Amino acid sequence: MATLDALRIALQQRIPSEASTKALSDDEYQHGFDLFLHHNGWSNYRDFVIPRLSQLLHSQFDSRKDVSVLEVGPGPKSVFGYLPNFMRQKITSYTAYEPNHLFAEKLEAWLHPTEDSPPFPSLCTSSINIEPFTQETVVHEKQHIILFCHSLYGVSSKDQVVRHALDMLSEEPEDGILVVCHRDTAPFLNDLVCQRSAIFPDGTVRIKDSNDTINRFASFVAGCSIQPDKMRNATHDDWRNVCRNLAYHENNHPDTLTFASPEVIMTFTRHSTALPELTAVVPLASKDCKVKNREAQSHAPAAVVRPTEVGQIQRCVTWALKHQFCLTVVGGGHSGHCRWHNVASVDMGAFNQVHIVKNAGGSNEGHPLVVAGTGCKTGDIIQAAQSEGLTVPLGARPSVGSGLWLQGGIGHLLRPHGLACDAIVGAVLVSVESGQVFCVGEVPYEHQPIDAVRPNNENDLLWSLKGAGNNFGIVISVTFKAYSARSFSVKDWSIRLQDEENAKNILQKFASTLARPLDRDSSVDAYLYYVNTQLMLGVTLFQSMETTTGKDPFPATPKSFIQDIGSDATAFGCRDWDFACVVTGVWPREDENSATARATTRWVYGVVEALLPVSQGVYGADLGPDPRDAILATKAFGPNLRKLVKLKQIFDPHRVLAYACPLSKDMLSQKMVVLVTGEHGAGKDYCANIWAAAIKGHGHSTAVLSISDTTKREYASHTGASLKRLLEDRAYKEQHREALAAFFGQQMKHRPHLAEEHFTEAVRSADVDVLFITGMREEAPVANMWHLVPDVRLVDVHVKASHKTRGLRRQIFTNGHSISHGNFNGTETLVLNYRPNFIFHNDTASDDQVKAFAKHSLLPFLGDDLRRLAGMVPSVPDFPRPGIEFRHVLEIGQQKGGYKLCASLFKQHFTGDWRKIDVIVSCDVGGHIFAASLALEVNIHSILVRPPGKLPPPTISVEKSHSHVSSHVNGVKAEGNAMRADALRKGARVVVIDDVLATGHTLLSMLELLNRAGIDTEDVSVMVVAEFPIHRGRQKLRQGGFGRVGIQSLLVFDGE
């Protein structure tokens, strides 16, 4: 699948030398441009350009009451017309330069409609200039926003035009912003520094495979028409063949041609011309300086500077902070994002010294140390260390640089010594928050810069450098713990794989007979590759030739050092794995940037996507700003992601290192709080701890708290009881149970809302992905407490056990005698008058059964599909009135695969049994559209509840109050709900589907209607797409007598 740029070159090369060309007429240009505004061509705007513009321009609109806009080449309709309403309302001045007369006329009509509402309601002045924007264009007023959206094509001196436009940006109270949207690669903008950029590599354009369409499309892409007519017809014949040969023919889109159309968006400010400030104080790298990674080499950075002293690195940082720029850092040059378009790149090649410190002392048990500069390569360090009989656990490629040891470092010494980052004991770096030089951990005195300081949060910074080091500062050097060097024997062989079944058998034997039984001093590689069409398995075995003695005693064991270290001991949190799988795509060097290279890259991402569900994590060293890396980055740090995101905000608050492995809030799954309830002795703490460990094993941070911990602390302080024993000694706690209850009761008399205070404090105190809270005694805790923490997902699990089991578990030992509370022979259990989210029966459950519950019932709330669904719900500020951020849930249906995804999630998350459900019921447009797709998914018929008078008799109906949104819109009348009297049989089991649960008025009316139809409350379940807990809708339903109706929501949103 060729890109549009490759297609343009191919088309222009097929123009006969004897033919003459002329620029496209306005009419011809319009016909070609229309192909990009319809069908698949529009998807680039919908999925990338519009949402990214909204994000990048948010601060401009948020900081101003009135906004002026200059747009170059807007076409027949401005892309600003697709921005959120609150942005469009602030545009008071609009200027456009559109050389196409037809487009200019349509733009004028769109800007000032005679019937519809204007796109910019507050517009005061507008000017549409039917001329191109050039270096000589004069604009007298300063502009807050200047946009070149796909309008730099054919401009010979793009950098000069953009530089001229930068002079037109406003400066007060906040710098104006210039945005460039461009297809294919970034435009060549020499010596200009972009503030931020984003790419969309998966963009495509699809056209109809017809002669007329291809003729229009080819002329538009080539940028010219052919003269004379006879020559044009022949050229069009040739162009059609070129298009059909270079296009991708999709099986699910027959009779169409698809071309790659990657996009880039870059923002600039008036400071974008400030590169000379940097190059005046930091030397440039030589012009022939190349990096190993071909993708990075193809990028055009604003400049590559090569500092030779620490002070010059500090100047790079202060320059970036002053102008709000980003930096990239080059170590070994293997990263695809060590250079980035129009971003200054800092080449650390001059910091390439290696120092061996044999008598370091300190806390490393006499281990010698190796101090290595960030400009060193793996080969440099190993060579220097081996000259002293030492080694450091690094990788197998001598040309790899500091990205290896700062982001993990998998090598053949991993089993005895761990990852490369595990060997880091100290570092020197320049802070990208302040420009100071920091020294963290153990760094020999002679290798500490004179002006280096130790930050207050030194331990956190060192922790983060060991696995995510490219994100938190510009590292100058690291200090490694060194080990005695050994000699290894290397054996390798190749095995011909006959077919798929033979390949599976061979790989299983490789794992069971060779890999897993290996002792700690050995390692083995396996690699699949093709020789022509024959699939081969290559194996290389590395075995230590020396018996382990002395300072490095390691018994023979199949376990690896990497698994001896806790997942939260360093930033590298993915440690529970046996094999590291490397997926590599290869193409001929002459095919760089070709369709072959792009297809190979897509293949790599496809294989990784297929392997992801069965993997324990993703190696983060190769991940960067490519949006295809986003989902992979969420798997790169195991349970440490939330902590790393928080530390990123502390150590790099201005996003100077924005192009390293992604670390941002939007990567985090919504925090989940699980309330573990149940009677005394049911096993709540036991279950909570196993569930927490199980979920942590799937890469999420967890914690278990008791709601009574605060009371225990205050009780211990007041009475002198042992807090440690109250928290850890069950028998001691039992002795104080009655006194603790009395103490809490006395507190409640003076502080009636103490229970709510303790709950809120517990939730806010634990910064983890999943928090388990035990000891909750409130009835229906989700309905009664969720509004206190509306930004988290709140779930309750009621643990049940028989009276006899609970009695046995409550036994305590005093003076050697078994003492029990309660009647062991009874069978009575507490009857709940509400329905928890889950009930777990814990009479005879084994550890495996408890773990299975966590996997099948709790883990799905943390899945990527829910995050993807949430991403389909845009927010609209100040609708339906100022102060409300409206979540447009119905927009899910406008996204590709939205309904299907929603139906799949409804089916997956339902806590009941779909086979026992008789009917799906919905009301209002929001409920109907989601219920219809679900009904198809689970093959259950659905009933639509309508307003009274919309159905033929006989019907039953109930009154209905305003929904939350309708209550804020003037002139909207409340209507009732009605259904056919014979639509449901008595005793039917029903699932109610709605789009939103806010105040609960709509669902209350629905449940009352079902109740009138003879449906028992116990037989009704409610599922909604999104819930707004702050409105206490669940409590409304409970007060209405429907507390035993099960309620589930896929998404949870804070605010109104």
N, C-alpha and C positions, 0 to 999 in steps of 0.2 A: 504494500500500500504506500504509494508515493505521497510526499507532502505537496502542498500547493506550490511551494517554492521550487521543488524538484520538477514538478509538472510545468511550471512557468519556463524554466530553463529548457526543458525538452521541447516545448512548443515553439519557443523562439528559435531554437536550433533548426527546426523544420521549415522555417520560412524561406522560400526560394530566394536566392540572391537577386534574381531579376525582378522580384515583386517589390512593390512599394508599400509602405505602411503609413497609416495615419492614426491619430489619437481617436479613441472611441467617441462617437457623438453622445450627447446627453441621453438620447433615447436608447442607444446601444448599451451605454453604461448602466442605465436603469434596469434594462432587461437582465443583465448579468448580475447586478447587485441583488435583485429580487431573489435569486436562488440562495442567497446567504441569509435571508430573512424568513424562510419558510422551511418546514419539515426539519430535517436533521441539521441544517445550517444554523437554525435558531437555537439549537441545544447548547452551543458554545456560549451564547449570550445568557441563556437561562441558567446554565449550570456553573458558569465561571465569571463572565464579565460583570453581570449585574450584581450577584452577591458579593464579589470582591470589591467592586466599586463602592457598594454600600458600606462595606467594612472599612475600606481605606479612607473614605470621605466622612466617616462618622464624626471625627473630632472637629472637622471644619464646620459642619452643621451644628454640632453640639455647643460650640464656643461662640456662635454668632446668632444674632436675631435676624439679620438680613444677609443674604449671600449673593454675590455676583458671580456669574458663570460666563466663560468664553469657551465655545466649542468649535473645533476645526473639523470640517467635513462631517457634520452630523447625519447627512442623508435626509430622507423624507420625514424622519421622526427622531427626535433626540433620545438617546439612551437614558438621559436624566428622567424621562417620563416614566421609567420603570423603577425608579428608586422609591423607598418607603414614603408614605404620605407626609410624615413630619419633615422630611428633607425637602420635598417638592414645595411645601408650603413656605419655606424660608427663602426660596429663590425669588428675589425682587428685581434682578437685572440679568438679562440673557442676551448674549451677543454670539452670532454664528458667522462663520466664513464657509460658504457652500458654493463652489463654482458651477455646480450643475443646476441649470435653470429649472428643470422639472422638479428636482428635489427641493430647491428653494421655495417654489410655489407651494408644494405640499407641506413643507415645514411651516410656512407662514399660516396656512389654513389650520394645521394641527395646533399651532401655538395660540391662535385666536379663533376658536370654533364658534360657530353661530348658534349651535344647539347644545352640544355636550358641555360638560364642565371643563374649564381650562386645565391643562396639565400643571400649571404653576399658578395657584389661586392668588398669590400675593404679588404677582409680577407687576412692576411699575414701568420699567423701560425695557424695550427689546430692539434689537437691530440685526437684520439678516442681510449680510453682505454677499452679493452674488459675484464672488471673486476668490481666487486662491489666497491662502495665508502664506506670506513669504517673509524673507529677511527685511524687506522694506515696508512691511505692513505697519501702520501707525494706529495704536489704540491709546487713546488719551486717558482713560480711566484704569486704575489698578484693579486687578481681578483677584477674587478669592480662590477660584478654581478655574484651571485651564485644562481642557481635555482634547487629546488627539486619540480618537477611537477609530483605529484602522484607517487612519488618514495620512500616514507618512509614506505610503507606497508611491513610487515614482518620483519622490523628492530626492534630488541629487545630494544635497548637503543637509541631511537630517539633523546633524548635531548643531549646525549653525541656526537652523530654524527654531529648534528647541531652545537653544541658548538665547535667541532673540525673544522668545516668548517668556522666558524666565524673568526678564526685566520688567514684565508687565504684572508680576505677582505682587499682591499686597504684603505689607510687613507687620501691620498692627491690627488687633492685639496679638494675633498669632500669624505666623508665616503662612502665606497662601501655598497652594499645592498644584503642581502640574502632573497630569496623569497621561501615560502613554500606553495604549492597548495595541498589541501588534501580533499578527499571525506568524507562525513558524518560529524562527529564532528571534532573539532580541535585536532591535535595530542598532546599527553602528552609531553610537553617540560618543565620539571621541572626547576623552578628558572630562566627561560629566559624571558625577557621582550620584547614583540613585539613593533615595532614602529607604525605600522598601521595594520588594519585587515579589511576584508570585508567578508560578507557571502552571500550565494545564496541558500536560503532554498527551492526554487521551482525546483531545478534540478531533472531531471529524466533520466532513461535509459530504452529504450524500445527495446525488442528483439522479434524475430519471435517465435511464439508458435509452434515449431517443435521439435521433439525428438533430432535431431542432434544438433540444435542450443542450446537447453537447456543443453544438455550434456556438450558442450564446455563452455558455460557461467557458469554453476554450478561449474565445475572444476576450472575455473579461479577465481571465487569468493571465493571458499573454499580454494584455494591456494595449492591444492595437487591433485594427481591422486591416484587411488585405485588399490591395488594389492591383490590377483591375478585376472586374467581376469574374472573368474566366479563371484567372489565377486564384481568386478567393475560393471558388468552388473546389479546385484541386487541393488547395491548402486545407480547407475544412475536411475534405475526405481524409487527408493525412492526419490532421489533428484528432479526428474521431478515433482513428486507430491507436494513436498515442495514448489518448485518454483511457480507452478500453484496455490497453495493455498494461498501463501503470496503475489502474484502479484495483481496488479489492472488491471481489464479487462475493457478497454475503449470501449464504444459503437461505437465511430467514428474511432476506430482502431481495428477492429476485427482480430482475429488470431494473436494477439500480447500480450505480457506480459510487464507490466510497473512497475518499481521499483523506489522508491525515491532515489535520489542521490544528496543530498545537498552538497554544496562545501564551503570551506573556503580558503581564501588567507591571509597569514600573512607575514609581512616584518620584518626583523631583521637587526641590524647593529652590529659593534664590541662593541658598548656600551650595548648591550642586556644582558651582564653578570654583569651589574652594580647594580643589586638589593642589594647586601650587603652594598653599600654606603647608601641606604635609611634605611634599617633595623638596621643599626648601630646607627642611630640618632632618629628613630621613633619606638616606640614599636609595635610589632605584636599583632594582635588580637588572642584570644585563638583559638586553632585548632577546637574546637567544636562550634565555633561561626557560626550560620546559619542565613540565611535571609528568609523572609516570602515567597518570590516569588520562586516557584519551578524551573522555567526556569533559573533564575539567580543562584540559588543554584547549578544547574548542571554545571555551567561554572567553569572553573579552572583558577582563576586569578593568576598572577605571585606571588602576596602576598596580604594579607589584613592587612593593618597597622591601628592602633587605636590611633591616637594622643590624648594627654590629656591636651595639652596647645596650645595656638595660634601659638607660635613659631614653633612647630612641624608641623603644617599645612603649614606654610611658607616653611619649609624645604622640604616637599613633592613637593611643586610647583617649587622651585628652582631646585630640582633634576630632575623633569620632563622637565623643560626648558633647563637645561644643556644638557640633552641627547636626546631631541626632542621626549619625550615619552608622552603618554596620561595618564589620570587618570579617574577613576570612583569614584563616591561619594555615600556612603550608608547612608541614613537617616533612614526611617522606613523599608526599604528592600522590598517594594512592587513592585518595578520596575523590569521588566525583564532584564534590562541592567545596573543595579547598580553594577553587577560584570560581567567581560568580560574576555574571554580567554587570558591569558598571559599579562594582563594589571594590574597594581597596583591599588588596591581598597582602598579608604580612608574611614574608618568606623568612623562616627561622634558620635557614641553612648556615648562617655564620656561627650559631651556637652549637657547635658540633664536637665539643671536647668531652672526653671520657676520663674520669679520675677513679682510681682504685684506692679505697681507704681500708687498710687491713686491721688497724687497731682502733676501731671507732668507739668502742665502749657502748654506752647508752643502753637501751632496752632490748637489743636484738640478740641477746644470749651469745655475745662474742662473734656473731656472724660478721664477716667483712662486708663493706658497703661499696656500691658502684654509683658514682654520681655522673649522670649522663645529660648532656644538653638536649634541648628539644630538636635541634637540627641533626642529631645523630640518626643513623640508620641502624637497624638490627645488627647488620654485619659489623658495624663499627664497635658496638658494645660487646658482642661476642668475641671479636678478635682481641680487644683490649683485656677482657676478663680472662680469656684462655691463656694469655701470656703470663698470668699470675696463677694458673691452675684453678680458675674459678669460672662460674657461669651464672647466667640469669635466665629464668624461664621465659623465653621470648618465642617468636614465631619461626617458621622455617624459611622465610624469604628474606635475604640479606638487605634488600633495598627498601623494605617497609619501615616507616618512621614512627613518630611518637603517637599517632592515632591508635597504633596497636596497643601500647601499654596503658594509655589513658582510658581506653574504652573496653578493656577486657584482656585480649592477648591469649589466643589459643595456640599451643605449640606442643611439641613432643615431650616436653618436660612437665606438662600439665598434671600428669598422674602423681609424680612424686612431689612436685613443688607448687602446683596450682597455676592459676592464670598469671600473666605478666603483671596485671594490676595488683594481684595479691602480694607481690614482692615489693611494691612501693611502700616505703616507710616515711618519706618526706618529700617536699617539693618547694621550689621557689617559683613564684608567678607574679604577674602584674594584674591587679584587680581591674576589671572592666566596669566597676561601679564607681571607683574613685581615682584610678590611675596609680595607686600606691603599690609598692613592692611588698609582697607578703612572703613570709617564711612559715611553712606549716610542717608539723611532724619532726622527724629526726633528719636534720641536715647538718653535716659536719661544719664546725665553726668557720673553717677557712673557705667554705663554699657558700657562705651567707653574704649577700650584698650588704654593703655598709649601711644603707638606708632602709634595709628590710625591717618590717615590723611583724609581730604576730597578732593576727586579728582575734577579736573576742570569741568568734565562733570558729576557732581553728579546727576543732575536731570535726565539725560538720563539713568544713571545706575539704579537709583531707579525705574524709569518707566519700565525698562526692567525686573527687578526682580519681578514685580507684574504681573506675568503671564507666564514668560519664564525664571524664576530665576535659573534653573539648568544649564543654558548655559553661564553665565557671570562671574562666580567666585565661590569660595567655601565659601558658606555662613556659618558664625559662629552662628549668632543669628538674629532674626527679632523682631521688635517692632510692636505689634498689638494695634489698637484702640479697647478698650473693651466696652461692652454694659451691661446693667442691665440684669441679668438672669431672665428668666420667667419659669413658669411651663406649661406643655402641657398635654392635654389629647390625648391619642392614641387609635384609633379604627381601627380594621382591619377585613377583611372578604374575602372570596373566592367565586368565581362565576364559575360554570361549563359552558363552551362554547360548544354549541351543534354542530355547523358547521361553515364554513367560513362566511356565511352571518350573522349568529347570532353573531359571534365574531366582525365583523365590526360594527354592530349596537350597541353592548354593549360598544365598545371602543369609538364610536362617542358620546354616551350618557355620558360616563365617562368624556370626554373632555368638552362637552357643559353644562352639568348640575352640575358637581362637580368641575372639575379642574379650568376652566377659571373664574367662578364667585367667586373663593376664595378670601377672604380678604388677605391683605399683611402679616398678622401675622400667616397665616396657610400655610400648604403645603400638598401635597398628592403624594404618590408613587403608581404606578401600575406596575405589573410584570406578564408576561406570563410564564407559566411553565407547565410541564407535570407530571401527576401522572399516572404511567404506560403509557397507550396510551391515556389518557383523558387530553385534553388541558384545563388549568384553568387560570382564571384571579384573581390575588390577588391584593387587594387594602388596603393601610394603610393611614389613615388620621391623620394629626398632627394639633391640634388646640390649640392656646394660651388660657390659663385659666384666663388670666388677661387682664383687659382693659388697653390699651396703654395710659399712662399719663406721665407727667413730662418731662424728658430730651429726651425721644425717641418718639416724636409725629408722628405717621404715620396714615393717614386717611385710611379707608377701601377702597381698590381699587384693581381691578384685575391685575394692573401692578406690576412689580417687581422692587426692587431696582437696580438689575443688568441692567435694561433697562434705568434707570435714568442717568447712567454714559455713556459718549460718547465712541464710539468704539475706539477712539484714545487716551483716557485718561490714559489707562494702556496698557501694552503689550497684555493683554487678549482682543482681538478685536472682538470676536464673541459674540455679546450680543443681537441680534434680534431674540430670540427664545422663545418658550413657554414651550417646554418639552426637557429634557435631556434624550436621549435614550442610555441605557447601554446594550451592547450585550455581553453575557457571555456564554462561553462554559465550560462544566464540564465533567471530566472523573475520574474514580477511581484512587486513588493515586498509586496503584500497577501497573497501566497502564502507568506510566510516561515514556516518550520517546517511546511509542508504536505507532502502526499504528492507534489505536483509538484516541490517543492524537493528532497526526498529522492531522487526518481527522477532528477532532473537531476544531482545529485551522484554517484549511482551510474553514470550515463552517463559523466561526466567520468573517474571512476576506471577504467571499462571501456575507454574510448578510450586512456587512458595505458597500461593494461596491454597492450593490443594493440600499441601503438607501442614499448614498452620493448625488445623483442628486436632492433629495428632502430635503436635510438638509441645515442648515445655517452655518455649520462649523463642525469641529472635535475637540474633547477634546485632548489636546496635552500631558497630563501627562503620558500616557501609550505608547507614541511613542518613537522609538529609531532608532538604526542603521539597523534594519531589512529592506531590500529593499522594502518589501511590505508596509512599513510605509511611504515610500517616497511621494507617491501621497496624502496620508492623511495629512502629515505634511504641505503641501501647503495650506491646508484648516484650519489650526489650529489657525491662528492669524488674520484672517480677513484682513482688509486693512493695518495691521501693519507689514506684512511679509517683505516688502522691507526695512523698517526702521530697523527691527530686524537683518536682514542679514548684513546690514551696521554696526550696533553696535557690532555684533559678530566679525567682522573683526577688530574692535577697541579694544574691551575688551578681546578677546581671539584670537589674530592673529596667534598664533602657534597651534591652535586647541588642546589645552590640554584637554578640555572637549568635545572630539569628539563623545562620545557615548550618549550624551543627545539627546533630540528631535532635529531632523535635522534642521540646519539653514545654507544654503549655496547658492551661487549665482545661481547654476543650478536649484534651485527650483523656481526661479522667471520667470514669464512670460515676454516675450520681451516687453520692454517699448513701449507704443503706444501713438502717438501724433495725435490728431484729430484737423484738421484745419476747423473751422466753418466759412464759408464764406457766403456772401449774401449781398444784397443791404441794404442801411441804412433804418432801420425800419422793416426789415424782421423778427426780433426776434432772432437774433443770440445769444445774451447774455442770454436771457430767456431760449432758448433751451439748450445751453451749460451747464447752471447751473443745469437744471433738469436732463440732461444726466449724469452729474458728480455725482449727488446724487444717481441716480438709479444704476449706476455701483458700487459706494461705498457700496451700500446696498447688493451687491453680493460679498463683501469681497475683493475689490480692492481699493487701495489708488488712489485718484483723486485730481486734482487741475484745476482751470480755470484761465487763464491769458489773458490779452489783449496785442496784439503785440505792442500797442501804449503806454503801461505803462511806458516804458523807456523814450519815448519822452515827456510824461506828466511830469515825474520827472524833466527832464532837462529844460522843458518849465517853470515849476513852479519856479525852481531855478533862471532862467534867468529873469523872469518877475515879480516875487513876487506873482503870483497867488496861490490859496490854493490847494496844492496837494491832501489833503484829499477830498475836494469837487470835484476836477477833476476826482478822482478815484471812488467816491461814489455817487455824486449828478448829476443825468442825466441832469437836467435843466441847472445847472452851466456849465457842459461840453458842452452843445449845444451853450451856449453863447460864448464859446472860440473855437468852432470848426474851423472857418475860420482862426483864428490866429494860432491855433495849426498846421493846414495844411501848412500855410505859413512858420512857424518856421521849420517844418520838411523839407520843400522844400529847405530852405536856408542851412540846415545841409547837405542835399544830394549833393549840389553843391561842398562842400568841402570833403565829404566822400561818393563817389558814391556807395559804397557797404554797406551803413548804414543799409538798409533793411535786407540784409543777416546777418549782425552782430546782429541786434535785434532779428532775428529769432533764430539764434544759441544760443544766450544768454538766450532767453526764454526757449528753450528746455533743456539746460544744468542746468538751475537754479532750476528746479522742480524735485526732486527725488521721483517721484510717478509712479504708474503703468500706469495710463492713464492721459495725460495732454491735456486739451482742450485749444486751442488758438483761440481767436476771433480777428477780426479787420484786417485780412490779405486782402490786396488789389491786390496782385500779381495775374496775370492771370495764370491758370494752375499751382498752387503752388506746387503740388506734383512733377510734372515733372521738375519744375525749382529749387526747394529747397531741394529735398530729398538727393542729394549727399553731402550736408553740414552736415547731421546727419544720415549717412548710417547704424548706428547700431540700429536704432529704426524703428518701423513700422509707416509709415506716411499715414494717411487717410484724405481725405477731404470730408466734408458734406456741400453741398450748400443749404442754407435755402431760400426758395422761398415764396413770398407772393405777392398778387396783388398790383398794384400801389395804389389803394384806401386804402387798408389795411395798407400799409407802410406809406401813408400820415397821416392817423389817428394816427398811433403809434408815428409819429415824432412830434406831437403837443407838444408844451411847453407852459408854463404859465409865462407871464411877466406882473407885475403890475395888476394881477387879470384878464387879458384878454387872451383868447386863441389865440395863434399865430401858424400858420401852414406853412409848406414849401412844395411847389409843388402843382400839380393839383390833387385834390381828385377824380375827375370823370374819369380820364384816366385809361386805362387798360394796357398800355404798360409795358413790363418788359424787363430786360436785356437779350439779346440773347448771350449765351456762345458759344465760338468757341472751346471748349474743353469739355470732358465728365468727370465730377467729379466722385469720387467713389460712392457717394450717393447724391440724391436730396431729401430733406424733405420739403413737402408742409405745410406751417404754417399759412394758412389763418384762418382756423377754428379749428385747432388742440387743443384738450384738454390736460391737464397735463398727463392723462393716455395714450393718443396717443403718446405724446412725450416720455414718459417712455417706451412704447412698442417698439418704434424705437430703443432705446438704447439696449433693451433686445434682439431683433431679428436681428439687423444689426451690432451692435458694440461689444456686449458681446462675440459672437462666436470667435472673434480674440484672446480672453484670455483663450480659452478652453484647456482642458488637451489633446485633440486629436491632436491639432497643436503642442503642446510640444512633444507629443509622436512621431509624424512624424519627427520633427526636430532631435529627438534622433536617428532616423534611418539613418541620413546622416553623415557619418564619414568625418573627415577632414584629408587630406593628405598633409603634409608640403612639400614645395619645388617641387611642380609639377604643370605645366609642365616645370617650370624652377625655380631656387632658388629665394626665396622671395615671392612666391605665395603659399597660403594655399588653396589647391583644395578641394572643397566640392563635394563629390562623390554622387550626387543626385540619380544616377541610382542604387545605393546600396539599395535604398528603396525596390526594387523588390526582393532583396536577403533576406529581413527580413520577418518573418512569418506575414502574413496579411498586408504586406506593400502596395501592389497594391489596395487591397480592402479599406484600410484606406484612401489612397490618393483619390480614386474615390469618396468615401463617402464625403470627405471634399470638393472636387470640386463641387459636387452636392449641398452641404449645403451652400457654400459661394457664389454661383453664384447670382449676383444681378438682373439678368433677370428672365425670365419665361421659364423653360425648355420645356414647352408644345409648345412654339412658336419657338423653334429652329428646323431647318430643317436638319442640318448636323454638324458633328464634323470633323475638318480638322487638320492634323498634318504633320510634316515633321521631318526627321532625326530619328535615333533610339530612342533618348530620348523622343521625342514627341509621336512616334508611340505606345510605350509600355504603356504609361499612358493614351493615348487616347482610346486604346482598352478596358481597364478595365472600363473607364468612359462610353464608348458607351454601354457596357453591363448594367451598373448601371442605366442609364437613358433611355435605349431602343431607341437610336438614331443611325442611321447608320453613319459610318465614312469614310473619304476619306484620303488616304495616298498620300502625295506629295513626289515625287521621283526626283532624279537627272535626267537631260535630257538624253535621250537614253535608259532609263530603262522602258519606257512605250510604248505600240504600238500607232501609230498615229490614229486619229489626236490629237495633244497635243498643249498646250500653255506653254510657259516657260519664265522665267526672270533670269537675272544674280544675283549672290549672292556673297557678300563679305565674308571673313573669319569670323567665330565666334570668340569670345574672346579667348577661349582655343586654337583653331586651329591656331590662329595667332602667338602663342608662340611655335608651334611645327614645326621644320624644315621639309620640304619635303611634307607638306600637301597642296594640291592644292584646290583652291576655286572652287566649283561647283555651278551650277544654280539650280533652282527649277522648276519642271514641273508637270503638271497634265493633265488628259484627257480633251479635249476641251468641251466634253459634260457631264462632271462630275457634274456640278452645273447649275441649272437654274437661270436665272436672277431674282433678287429680293429675293433670298434665304437668310435666316438668319443663320449665321455661328458662331460657337465657335471654335477658334483656340487653340489647346493645345500644349504646349511645356514644356520641362523640366526646362529650365533656361532662364531668361532675364538678360543679362549683357549689352553689347554694343548696342544691338538691331538690329544688321546686319541681323541675321537669320529671325527675325520677320518682319523686313522691307521688305525683299524679299518675304515673305509669303503674306503680305498685298498687295504688288504690284501685285502679281500673282492673288489674289482674285479680285483685282480691274480690272485687265485685263479680268477676267472671267465674269465681269458684276455685281459684288457684290458691293453694296453701302457701303461706310464707316460706315454709321449709323447702318448698319445691321450686323456689325462684333464685336464680343467680344473676348478678349484674356485672357486665364487663363494659368498661369505657376506655376510649383511646387515651384521654388525658384527664388528670384530676388536679384541682387547685385546693389543697388542704386548708388554706387560710380561711376559706368560706365555711368550713365545718359542715359540709354537705352530708357526711356520714352521720354526724350527730343529729342533723335534721331528720334523716330517715329513721334513726333509732327512736327519736322522740315521737315520730309518727306511727310507731308500732312495728317497724320493720327492722329491728335490730338483728334478727336471725336470718336476714337475707345476706348471702355472700356477695361481697363487692370486690372487684379486681380492676386495677387500672394499669395500662401498659406504660404510660408516661406520667411523670409528676412534675408540675411547674410551680415555682414560687410566685408570689405576688397575686394580683387580682386577675 
